[in-house]
């Protein structure tokens, strides 16, 4: 997922005003409404403009797309799609199920999708998720990447056939394209979104199991069950009050005091207490998230021939086992490839692909770094944003591991940047001169999503600007395969190119963690580490 996987939180418990607004269990109102910790989203809750976790939580309750990812397996299953047909993996004919409406009564039609996708792809609308439409023909005209003005307002690859049917033509073959259509950027939008955009932003209208009741920025977003929701996944509770916190330790304290029902990000400082505090109300489950160290390949000190040895040497200087156990207490697992175990072997996960390069070995680390010409400037500075509770801890631990391996207490130091926004600005400006933290939360459960956005030449999230023609060629071939197994095999070969050049250092896979009050039951996290709110029972 592009953007922040760590959002800011606001403190709820200390102020009487917020308590009156519903800071306690049940929101101070209906006893069947649950309260959950949350952070204000970065952007307005437009589906094509939300690319971080906190906003994504809300969209998962407000919208349903053509596909829905199974909350247990992550498998893409038909939701609003009655059928998606193709004969060439490039042109797709999509039939929308009948009987679906938005919560304001508008019918969900083929045009609801086409209009929404055209809006998301248009440069003038400045949507964060615009690149999700880049495979559709005409994207280069609606969203040119050369700085020029757009020459078209709509994607030439989208056509409405009738009320329930539309076609999509891609600019290349992409056999697994239908499986991407469960991502929120592909949600349909009602005419109300376009007719009175400001009013819609104040109170978004979707087609999911919940509706927005009220939102006070910095305090609380209240969602209530939509009683006429036509889907099979109707909410089992009457609503969710999302309470804003600036400190997840405060949220945890409120949970323990009975003032909050659900915390879905257990702070690292509480992991040593969580089993005793919560018992079976603590959830620790695998998620499609990987943490890596990325490199500025545009910097001659880190990119280019021979530097892969320095990168591999650093990887071998990191004791992943000790760090994940000491810092994260089992909520992280040492990474051995560049994807995630939640994909499963059939989905492309390759346990052990990294091989010895991800195994702690101080002697090998020293030798490889020396063979690669030594550390640039004699020191590694790992850049990270300091406004998250755990980055400093693990970066310091990584540097301690590197320093111990190299017998040099100044070989590695952390380079904190005050805010996530400033951190992202430095990345965008290509001003970094050393490795930097890179977290990736999958947008959809495909191996393609772990590789192409991050490592394809000039891809949307290729922050280090790594490039390899062999990798690009294999990705293109994988996307063109009509057989899923054959496509996955090509992607695996592409991942081997990433490995051989150590384009980025895989650190660990991240679990989703949560704790809940005794009032709740059937609390689970999906493979994206987001609570499955509609399944939660209260009381």
C-alpha positions in Angstrom: 0.0 0.0 0.0 1.3 3.4 -0.9 1.6 6.0 1.8 1.5 5.5 5.5 0.9 2.2 7.2 1.4 4.0 10.4 -1.1 6.8 11.0 -1.2 9.4 13.7 -3.6 8.8 16.6 -5.4 11.3 18.8 -5.8 11.1 22.6 -9.4 10.4 23.6 -9.7 9.5 27.2 -8.4 12.7 28.8 -11.0 15.2 27.7 -14.5 15.5 29.0 -15.7 16.9 25.6 -14.6 13.7 23.8 -16.0 11.5 26.5 -19.3 13.2 26.0 -19.0 12.5 22.3 -18.8 8.8 23.0 -15.3 7.9 24.3 -16.5 5.0 26.4 -17.6 1.5 25.4 -20.6 1.5 23.1 -20.1 5.2 22.3 -22.3 6.4 25.1 -25.3 5.4 23.0 -26.6 2.1 21.6 -25.1 -0.8 23.6 -24.7 -2.8 20.3 -22.3 -0.1 18.9 -18.7 -0.9 19.4 -15.8 1.6 19.8 -12.5 1.2 18.1 -9.2 3.2 18.0 -8.5 5.1 14.8 -6.5 7.9 13.2 -7.8 10.7 11.0 -7.1 9.7 7.3 -4.6 11.8 5.3 -7.1 12.6 2.6 -10.8 12.9 2.0 -12.6 9.5 1.9 -12.8 9.2 -1.8 -12.0 5.6 -2.9 -9.4 6.7 -5.4 -7.8 9.2 -3.0 -7.3 6.9 0.0 -4.0 4.9 0.1 -3.3 4.6 3.9 -4.6 2.2 6.5 -6.9 4.5 8.6 -8.9 5.7 5.6 -8.9 2.2 4.2 -10.7 0.9 7.3 -13.6 3.2 6.6 -13.8 2.4 2.9 -13.9 -1.3 3.8 -17.2 -0.6 5.7 -18.7 2.0 3.2 -18.1 0.3 -0.1 -18.3 -3.0 -2.0 -16.5 -3.5 -5.3 -16.8 -6.0 -8.2 -14.6 -8.4 -6.2 -14.3 -9.0 -2.4 -11.3 -10.5 -0.7 -12.2 -13.4 1.6 -11.6 -12.2 5.1 -9.9 -15.4 6.0 -8.0 -16.6 2.9 -7.7 -13.3 1.0 -9.0 -15.0 -2.2 -10.7 -12.6 -4.7 -14.4 -13.6 -5.0 -17.2 -12.1 -7.0 -19.2 -9.4 -5.1 -20.9 -7.0 -7.4 -19.5 -8.8 -10.5 -22.0 -11.3 -11.9 -19.3 -12.3 -14.4 -16.0 -11.1 -15.9 -15.2 -12.5 -19.3 -12.2 -12.3 -21.5 -10.8 -14.2 -24.5 -7.4 -12.5 -24.6 -6.5 -11.3 -21.1 -6.6 -7.8 -22.4 -10.3 -6.9 -23.1 -12.7 -7.7 -20.3 -16.5 -7.7 -20.5 -18.0 -7.1 -17.0 -21.6 -7.7 -16.0 -22.8 -6.0 -12.8 -25.2 -7.9 -10.5 -28.8 -6.6 -10.4 -30.4 -5.4 -7.2 -27.5 -3.4 -5.7 -28.0 0.2 -4.6 -26.2 2.9 -2.8 -27.4 3.8 0.7 -29.2 6.9 -0.8 -31.3 4.7 -3.0 -29.4 5.2 -6.3 -28.9 2.0 -8.3 -25.4 0.7 -8.8 -25.0 0.4 -12.6 -22.1 -0.1 -15.0 -21.8 3.7 -15.3 -21.3 3.9 -11.5 -18.0 2.1 -12.1 -17.0 3.8 -15.3 -17.6 7.3 -14.0 -15.7 6.5 -10.8 -12.7 5.1 -12.6 -12.6 8.0 -15.0 -12.7 10.4 -12.1 -9.9 8.5 -10.4 -7.7 8.4 -13.5 -8.0 12.1 -14.3 -5.0 14.2 -13.5 -7.0 17.3 -12.6 -8.7 15.4 -9.8 -5.3 14.7 -8.2 -6.3 11.3 -6.8 -3.6 9.4 -4.8 -4.6 6.0 -6.3 -4.7 7.2 -10.0 -2.0 4.8 -10.9 -4.3 1.8 -10.3 -5.9 2.7 -13.6 -2.7 3.0 -15.5 -3.2 -0.4 -17.2 -6.4 0.8 -18.9 -6.0 2.2 -22.4 -6.0 6.0 -22.5 -4.4 6.5 -19.1 -1.5 8.3 -20.7 -4.0 10.9 -22.1 -6.0 11.4 -18.8 -2.9 11.3 -16.6 0.3 12.0 -18.5 3.5 11.4 -16.5 5.6 13.9 -18.4 4.2 17.0 -16.7 2.0 18.0 -19.6 -1.7 18.7 -19.3 -4.2 15.9 -19.8 -5.6 15.7 -23.3 -8.7 13.6 -22.4 -11.1 13.5 -19.5 -12.1 9.8 -19.9 -10.3 6.6 -20.4 -10.6 5.3 -24.0 -10.5 1.8 -22.7 -13.8 2.1 -20.8 -17.1 1.7 -22.6 -20.6 1.3 -21.1 -22.6 -1.3 -23.1 -25.8 -1.1 -21.2 -27.1 -0.5 -17.7 -25.3 -3.6 -16.2 -22.5 -4.2 -18.7 -19.2 -2.4 -19.5 -16.0 -3.3 -21.2 -12.4 -2.6 -20.1 -9.5 -2.7 -22.6 -6.0 -2.7 -21.2 -2.8 -1.5 -22.9 -1.2 -4.9 -22.2 -2.3 -8.3 -21.3 -2.9 -8.7 -17.6 -4.4 -12.1 -16.8 -5.0 -11.5 -13.1 -6.5 -8.0 -13.6 -10.0 -9.2 -12.4 -8.4 -10.1 -9.0 -7.3 -6.5 -8.5 -10.9 -5.2 -8.7 -11.5 -5.8 -5.0 -9.3 -2.9 -4.1 -11.1 0.2 -2.9 -9.8 2.4 -5.7 -12.2 0.5 -8.0 -15.3 1.2 -5.9 -18.4 2.5 -7.7 -19.7 6.0 -7.0 -23.2 7.4 -7.0 -24.2 10.4 -9.1 -24.4 12.4 -5.8 -20.6 12.3 -5.7 -20.4 14.3 -8.9 -23.6 16.4 -8.5 -22.6 17.9 -5.1 -19.1 16.8 -4.4 -18.6 19.0 -1.3 -21.7 17.6 0.3 -20.6 14.0 -0.5 -17.2 14.6 1.1 -18.9 15.9 4.3 -20.9 12.7 4.5 -19.8 10.0 2.1 -22.4 7.7 0.5 -21.4 4.2 -0.4 -22.9 0.8 -1.1 -21.4 -1.2 1.8 -22.9 -2.5 5.0 -22.4 0.8 7.0 -23.3 4.4 6.5 -21.7 7.5 7.9 -23.7 9.0 10.8 -21.3 11.8 11.7 -17.7 12.8 11.6 -15.8 15.3 13.8 -12.2 15.5 12.6 -9.7 14.9 15.4 -12.4 13.2 17.6 -14.7 10.6 16.1 -16.3 9.1 13.0 -19.5 7.3 13.7 -20.8 4.6 11.3 -24.2 2.8 11.6 -25.5 -0.4 10.1 -27.4 0.1 6.8 -30.5 -1.9 7.4 -31.3 -2.2 3.7 -27.9 -3.4 2.6 -28.4 -6.0 -0.1 -25.2 -8.0 0.4 -24.8 -11.3 2.2 -22.2 -9.8 4.6 -24.7 -7.7 6.6 -23.2 -6.1 9.8 -23.8 -8.2 12.9 -23.5 -5.1 15.1 -25.4 -1.8 15.0 -22.4 0.3 14.3 -18.8 1.3 14.9 -17.6 4.5 16.6 -14.0 5.1 15.4 -12.3 7.2 18.1 -9.2 9.2 17.2 -6.0 8.8 19.2 -2.6 10.4 18.9 -0.9 7.7 21.0 -1.6 4.0 20.7 -0.4 3.5 24.3 -3.2 5.7 25.4 -5.6 3.6 23.3 -4.3 0.5 25.0 -4.8 2.1 28.4 -8.4 3.0 27.6 -9.0 -0.6 26.4 -7.7 -1.9 29.7 -9.8 0.6 31.7 -13.0 -0.4 29.8 -13.3 2.8 27.9 -12.6 1.3 24.5 -13.7 -2.0 22.8 -11.1 -2.5 20.2 -7.4 -1.6 19.6 -6.1 -2.9 16.3 -2.4 -1.9 16.7 -0.9 -3.1 19.9 2.1 -0.8 20.8 5.5 -2.5 20.9 5.9 -1.3 24.5 2.9 -3.3 25.6 3.7 -6.6 23.9 5.4 -7.9 27.0 2.2 -7.5 28.9 -0.5 -8.3 26.4 -0.9 -12.1 27.1 -1.4 -11.4 30.8 -3.6 -8.3 30.2 -5.9 -9.8 27.5 -5.4 -13.5 27.3 -7.5 -14.9 24.4 -8.7 -11.4 23.7 -5.3 -10.7 22.1 -5.1 -11.4 18.3 -1.7 -11.9 16.6 -2.2 -13.1 13.0 -0.2 -13.1 9.8 -0.8 -10.2 7.4 0.3 -9.2 3.9 2.9 -6.8 5.1 6.7 -6.8 4.7 9.3 -4.4 6.0 12.4 -3.8 3.9 15.4 -1.5 3.7 15.3 0.2 0.3 18.3 1.9 -1.3 18.8 5.1 -3.4 19.9 3.4 -6.6 20.1 6.8 -8.2 23.1 7.5 -5.9 26.4 6.2 -7.4 27.5 5.1 -3.9 24.6 2.6 -3.7 23.6 1.8 -7.2 25.6 0.3 -10.0 27.8 -2.7 -10.7 29.4 -4.2 -7.7 27.3 -2.4 -5.1 25.1 -5.5 -4.7 27.8 -7.0 -2.6 27.6 -4.1 -0.2 23.9 -4.5 0.0 24.1 -8.2 0.5 26.8 -7.7 3.2 24.5 -5.4 5.1 21.7 -8.0 4.9 24.0 -10.6 6.3 25.0 -8.2 9.2 21.3 -8.1 10.4 20.3 -10.6 13.1 16.6 -10.8 12.1 15.8 -13.6 14.6 17.1 -11.7 17.6 15.4 -8.4 16.5 12.0 -9.8 15.8 12.0 -11.7 19.1 13.5 -8.9 21.3 11.8 -5.9 19.8 8.6 -7.3 18.4 8.0 -10.4 20.6 6.7 -12.7 17.9 4.6 -10.1 16.0 7.2 -10.1 13.2 8.8 -13.1 11.4 12.2 -12.9 9.7 11.7 -12.5 5.9 13.1 -15.0 3.5 11.7 -13.5 0.3 10.2 -10.2 -1.0 6.5 -11.1 -0.8 4.4 -12.5 2.1 3.5 -15.9 3.5 -0.2 -15.0 3.3 0.0 -15.6 -0.4 0.8 -19.2 0.2 3.1 -21.2 -2.1 0.4 -21.5 -4.7 0.2 -17.7 -4.8 3.9 -17.1 -5.3 5.4 -17.0 -1.8 8.9 -18.6 -1.8 10.1 -19.5 1.6 13.9 -19.4 1.7 14.3 -17.6 -1.7 16.7 -15.1 -0.1 18.9 -18.0 1.0 22.1 -17.3 2.9 21.9 -13.6 2.0 19.2 -13.2 4.7 21.1 -15.3 7.3 23.1 -13.5 10.0 26.8 -14.1 9.3 29.3 -11.4 10.5 32.3 -12.9 8.7 30.4 -13.1 5.4 29.1 -9.6 6.0 32.6 -8.1 6.4 33.9 -10.0 3.4 31.1 -8.9 1.0 31.2 -5.3 2.1 35.0 -5.2 1.5 34.6 -6.8 -1.9 32.0 -4.2 -2.8 34.4 -1.3 -2.0 33.3 -0.7 1.6 30.6 1.3 3.1 30.1 4.6 1.3 31.8 7.3 3.4 32.5 4.6 6.0 29.1 4.7 7.5 25.5 3.6 6.9 22.7 6.1 7.8 19.3 4.5 7.9 16.6 7.1 7.3 13.1 6.7 8.9 10.2 8.8 10.0 10.3 9.4 13.8 6.6 10.0 14.3 5.8 6.3 14.7 6.2 4.5 18.0 8.5 1.6 16.9 10.7 2.6 14.0 13.4 4.1 16.2 13.6 0.9 18.2 14.0 -1.4 15.3 16.4 0.9 13.4 18.6 1.2 16.4 18.5 -2.6 16.8 19.5 -3.1 13.1 22.3 -0.6 13.5 23.5 -2.4 16.7 23.5 -5.6 14.8 25.5 -4.2 11.9 28.0 -2.5 14.3 28.5 -5.7 16.2 29.0 -7.7 13.0 31.5 -5.2 11.6 33.2 -4.5 14.9 32.7 -0.8 14.4 30.3 1.1 16.7 30.0 3.9 14.2 29.4 1.8 11.1 25.6 2.3 11.2 23.4 5.1 12.7 19.8 6.0 12.5 18.8 9.1 10.6 15.3 10.2 11.9 13.1 12.5 10.0 10.5 14.3 12.1 7.3 13.5 10.3 6.1 11.0 7.8 5.2 13.8 5.4 8.8 15.2 5.5 10.1 11.7 5.1 8.0 11.1 2.0 9.1 14.5 0.6 12.8 13.5 0.9 12.1 10.3 -0.9 10.2 12.1 -3.6 13.0 14.6 -4.0 15.5 11.8 -4.3 17.6 13.5 -1.7 18.5 10.4 0.4 22.1 9.2 0.4 21.7 5.9 2.2 19.2 3.1 2.9 15.7 4.0 4.2 12.8 2.1 5.7 10.2 0.8 3.3 7.0 -0.9 4.4 4.6 -2.5 2.0 1.0 -3.6 2.8 -0.5 -5.4 -0.1 -3.3 -3.7 -2.0 -4.6 -7.1 -3.2 -3.3 -10.6 -2.6 -1.3 -11.2 -5.7 2.5 -11.7 -6.1 2.3 -9.1 -8.8 1.4 -6.5 -6.2 4.6 -7.2 -4.1 6.9 -6.9 -7.2 5.7 -4.7 -10.0 4.8 -1.5 -8.1 8.1 -1.6 -6.1 10.7 -2.8 -8.6 9.5 -2.3 -12.2 11.3 0.6 -13.9 9.7 3.9 -13.0 6.8 2.1 -11.2 4.6 4.2 -8.9 6.2 3.0 -5.6 9.7 2.3 -6.9 11.1 4.8 -4.5 14.7 3.7 -4.9 14.5 3.9 -8.7 16.0 0.4 -9.1 15.8 -0.8 -12.7 16.6 -4.1 -14.4 15.5 -5.0 -18.0 15.4 -8.7 -17.2 13.0 -8.1 -14.3 10.8 -5.8 -16.5 10.7 -8.4 -19.2 9.7 -11.2 -16.9 6.9 -9.1 -15.3 5.5 -8.3 -18.8 5.6 -11.9 -19.7 3.9 -12.9 -16.4 1.1 -10.3 -17.0 0.5 -11.7 -20.5 0.1 -15.3 -19.3 -3.5 -16.5 -19.5 -2.7 -19.4 -17.1 -2.4 -18.2 -13.5 0.2 -20.9 -12.5 2.3 -19.9 -15.5 2.0 -16.2 -14.6 3.1 -16.9 -11.0 6.1 -18.9 -12.2 7.2 -15.9 -14.3 6.8 -13.6 -11.3 8.9 -16.0 -9.3 11.6 -15.7 -11.9 11.4 -12.0 -11.7 11.7 -12.1 -7.9 15.0 -14.0 -8.4 16.3 -11.0 -10.3 15.5 -8.8 -7.3 17.3 -11.3 -5.1 20.4 -11.6 -7.2 20.9 -7.8 -7.1 19.6 -7.4 -3.6 17.5 -4.5 -4.8 16.1 -4.1 -1.3 16.9 -6.0 1.9 13.9 -8.0 3.2 13.7 -7.6 7.0 10.5 -9.2 8.3 6.9 -10.0 7.7 4.5 -8.2 9.9 1.6 -9.6 11.7 -1.7 -7.9 12.4 -2.3 -7.4 16.1 -5.4 -6.4 18.1 -7.0 -6.5 21.5 -10.6 -6.2 22.4 -12.9 -5.9 25.4 -15.1 -8.6 26.9 -18.1 -7.1 25.3 -17.0 -8.2 21.8 -16.9 -11.7 20.2 -16.0 -13.0 16.7 -13.2 -10.4 16.4 -10.8 -11.2 13.5 -8.3 -9.4 11.3 -8.3 -10.0 7.6 -5.1 -10.7 5.6 -4.6 -6.9 5.3 -4.5 -6.6 9.1 -7.8 -4.7 9.2 -10.6 -5.8 11.6 -13.5 -7.5 9.9 -15.9 -5.0 11.5 -19.1 -6.4 10.0 -18.5 -9.8 11.7 -18.0 -8.5 15.2 -20.8 -9.1 17.7 -21.4 -6.9 20.7 -22.7 -8.1 24.0 
